[in-house]
């Protein structure tokens, strides 16, 4: 088996890298994973991306570098024709992009970032206990966001409309990290739980569910499709 030409710099709980990995998995694009801990501010990585953030993709043979998860997903949407992840009319595509931005920005800011700060960064970097108030606020915010997903799924087959799209992958990537960190209460979100179970069963999702972040264990239900 030949090695993939692309290299993807990421760490296991980077939600934006997860979105890219899901998109690449759906499109059948091969790549090698390169572990990068951006908080270490490694000089060699900063030379590639001065912003110091993951994901970054490199294709050494062609000298191509892709930075930022949305730019990477759009690149492969334009260069790998099938399956389309931003399908439909111009209006449909605008709605998919709106939702990708919603999950990348709002869900990440309100839910994933504080969970990562309290349950990952404090443990790995600062050797400090989490702030219970901050965790409760993040979990409360997660409940509100899952309510919104319930609403969308009450009116649509998939988050972006009638077709499976990058909106579903962007949402699932963020949710998967929040769920790993114990931030999701699934008891009152049947629509979202059923949708997410379907995403978890896709071949593109399985590699993510098998990975673990050092010293941080997910809840028992995390990698189970039927949860």
Secondary structure, 3 states (H helix, E strand, C coil): CCCCCEEEEECCCCHHHHHHHHHHHHHCCCEEEEECCHHHCCHHHHHHCCCCCCCEEEECCCCEEEECHHHHHHHHHHHCCCCCCCCCCHHHHHHHHHHHHHHHHHHHHHHHHHHHHHHHHHHHHHCCCCCHHHHHHHHHHHHHHHHHHHHHHHHCCECCECCCCHHHHHHHHHHHHHHHCCCCCCCCCHHHHHHHHHHHCCHHHHHHHHCCECCECCCCCCCCCCC
